Amino acid sequence: MMTEKEIESFLSELEDGSVKKEEAAVKKVRFPPLDSARSDRPIKTSLNHLEDVHVTLSAELGEKELKFRQVLNLDVDSIISLDKSAGDTINIFINGKKTAKGEIIVVNDSFAVRIIELKPPKNMGVK
């Protein structure tokens, strides 16, 4: 590491012109075409570094079409009947993307979802 005096000395020599500026040699670089670098073999990677990433999982329990007048009349303790019940198939989303299908079940007086189908990730060669 240079001291402050050494830096000042170097800069003053540059300003005086006593240090010769050499021209940099510029060479053209050739890169191989990207297509030739591709391989048909899948790359093996580990997902261990993603294990602690938080994601949002949501289950779509149903939907209901309402007239705007009905929405305006909603209040605390209003009940909206949905079109799904225990045993029906629902969509499961991870970070807003449809990822799986599940079945609504009841466990100890609470609703739960049993996974019945997983959508394969894109670009994994699974069709």
C-alpha positions in Angstrom: 0.0 0.0 0.0 1.3 3.4 -0.9 1.8 6.2 1.7 0.3 9.6 1.2 3.7 11.0 0.3 4.3 8.3 -2.3 0.8 9.0 -3.9 1.5 12.8 -4.0 4.9 12.2 -5.6 3.5 9.8 -8.2 0.7 12.2 -9.1 3.1 15.2 -9.4 5.3 13.2 -11.7 2.3 12.4 -13.9 1.4 16.1 -14.0 5.0 17.1 -14.8 5.2 14.7 -17.7 8.4 13.0 -16.3 6.6 9.7 -16.2 6.1 8.3 -19.7 2.6 7.1 -20.5 2.7 3.8 -22.3 0.0 2.9 -24.8 -2.0 -0.1 -23.9 -2.0 -2.9 -26.3 -5.5 -3.7 -27.5 -6.3 -7.1 -28.9 -9.5 -8.4 -30.3 -11.0 -11.3 -28.4 -12.9 -14.1 -30.1 -15.5 -16.0 -28.1 -16.9 -19.3 -29.3 -20.6 -19.3 -30.4 -22.9 -19.8 -27.5 -24.6 -22.7 -29.1 -21.4 -24.8 -29.0 -21.1 -24.2 -25.3 -24.5 -25.8 -24.5 -24.7 -29.4 -23.4 -27.6 -31.8 -23.5 -26.5 -33.2 -20.2 -28.4 -31.8 -17.2 -26.2 -29.9 -14.8 -26.3 -31.4 -11.3 -26.7 -28.7 -8.6 -27.5 -28.7 -5.0 -30.5 -26.8 -3.5 -29.0 -26.8 0.0 -28.4 -23.0 -0.2 -32.1 -22.4 -0.8 -33.4 -24.4 2.2 -33.8 -21.4 4.5 -35.5 -19.1 1.9 -39.0 -18.1 2.9 -41.8 -18.5 0.4 -45.6 -17.8 0.7 -47.8 -20.8 0.3 -51.5 -20.2 -0.2 -54.5 -22.4 -0.9 -57.5 -21.2 -2.9 -60.5 -22.5 -0.9 -63.1 -21.2 -3.3 -64.5 -18.2 -5.0 -67.8 -16.4 -5.1 -69.2 -13.9 -7.5 -71.0 -11.0 -5.9 -72.7 -8.0 -7.2 -71.1 -4.7 -6.2 -74.1 -3.9 -4.1 -73.5 -7.1 -2.1 -69.8 -6.2 -1.5 -70.9 -2.7 -0.2 -73.2 -4.4 2.3 -70.4 -6.6 3.7 -69.7 -6.0 7.4 -68.0 -7.6 10.4 -69.6 -11.0 11.0 -70.8 -11.3 7.3 -70.6 -14.8 6.0 -69.7 -15.6 2.4 -70.5 -19.1 1.3 -67.8 -20.5 -1.0 -68.2 -23.1 -3.7 -65.8 -25.7 -2.1 -66.3 -28.1 0.7 -64.3 -30.9 2.4 -63.1 -33.4 -0.2 -63.0 -31.0 -3.1 -59.9 -30.3 -5.1 -58.3 -26.8 -4.8 -55.3 -25.0 -6.3 -52.1 -24.4 -4.2 -49.8 -21.4 -5.0 -46.2 -20.7 -4.0 -45.4 -17.0 -4.3 -48.5 -16.5 -6.4 -47.7 -19.2 -9.0 -49.9 -22.3 -9.3 -47.7 -25.1 -8.1 -50.0 -28.0 -7.0 -53.5 -29.3 -6.4 -54.8 -30.4 -3.1 -57.8 -31.9 -1.4 -59.6 -30.0 1.4 -59.6 -32.2 4.5 -60.7 -31.6 8.2 -58.1 -32.4 10.9 -59.2 -31.9 14.5 -61.9 -29.4 13.6 -59.6 -27.4 11.4 -59.3 -27.3 7.6 -56.1 -28.7 6.1 -54.9 -29.5 2.5 -53.6 -32.9 1.3 -51.3 -32.5 -1.7 -52.6 -34.7 -4.6 -50.7 -33.4 -7.6 -47.4 -31.4 -8.0 -46.7 -29.3 -11.1 -43.1 -30.0 -12.3 -40.8 -27.0 -12.3 -40.1 -25.4 -15.7 -36.8 -26.1 -17.5 -36.2 -29.4 -15.6 -36.8 -31.6 -18.6 -40.0 -33.0 -17.1 -43.0 -33.0 -19.3 
